[in-house]
């Protein structure tokens, strides 16, 4: 679904951990009082704390769940119809909602973005993006039929051969990293679950974030 | 670190997705105005939306990162000194912070709870707990030395043989599920990355949540 949570902001939460909070919380969500920044008793990090009702407002990384849908020797990619990175390519993925499993979230996003029915089969990898406090959970999935078509967030949805992946027109570094590892696995006829931090030092220069 | 985000609450976000929001957001964190529950344009789920500054307050599942620290044929377990489930056993795990990778979060929690130095080696599994909107990311790790001792959140920290795991005194169903799969993998001399939803239908009756 459309979800305007920003995907690649320029803020860097990691740099602010010890000295100041990301200023996303100014007022208490429970009682509306202006919060204070303090280190609660027994903790070591600054938190937004309500001086009135004492609620501690924790902020945590968000999960983006997605999958690489496979059909014979091709994979399904979507060209983004929304910002950020409108017009660039990705596999189906989006922010996980409350009450879902990661598998359900990946399947829902695939249905929404590509009207594509899939069956999740293996965990492909988990990719941490500490600079934006996101964690991608990516599955390999089996496309069930060819009745896919663009959802409201996609301009195009296409089955792409691994030799035709639009490497210079991928939406995000994590998509590039995931697909590069995927192609390598397929070429080596291996199946593994990856765990990595993105961006890596080897990142292509055409990404601005 | 001590972090009072509740771990196993009795609320069930999944049941409230279509009709009402979990009532954790009453006031806008940006401007302090009382929020309204509405489905924003282009979306399908109810969100807390500020009628004054229009901020949409998304709520997302939280990541708990942890590891199973290995030393020869034993693993390191901690007995919890804090609620929930005080006095029961777990492997080191806790809520991921902004600006971290999942690996860093798992290593930090292990240091905090058990003063234990580890090196992460493989992704053991990802376990979704949709009833509490949490996702556990669990690694296998190599304990680097025997200088472990209880941190402030632990009553005891012990190296335990797989035949001595206190199955009926584990803190959470996800710990039970993870360790059951771990023991099975070790017995079969396999290494794989799991992905599952917890609790499963086979869950032991001695857990209340």
Interface residues (C-beta under 8 A of the other chain):
Chain A: X1 X2 X3 X4 X5 X12 X13 X14 X15 X16 X17 X22 X24 X25 X26 X27 X28 X29 X30 X31 X32 X33 X34 X40 X42 X43 X44 X45 X56 X57 X58 X59 X60 X61 X62 X63 X95 X96 X97 X98 X99 X100 X101 X102 X103 X104 X122 X123 X125 X126 X128 X130 X131 X133 X135 X137 X139 X152 X192 X193 X194 X195 X197
Chain B: X1 X2 X3 X4 X5 X12 X13 X14 X15 X16 X17 X22 X24 X25 X26 X27 X28 X29 X30 X31 X32 X33 X34 X40 X42 X43 X44 X45 X56 X57 X58 X59 X60 X61 X62 X63 X95 X96 X97 X98 X99 X100 X101 X102 X103 X104 X122 X123 X125 X126 X128 X130 X131 X133 X135 X137 X139 X152 X192 X193 X194 X195 X197
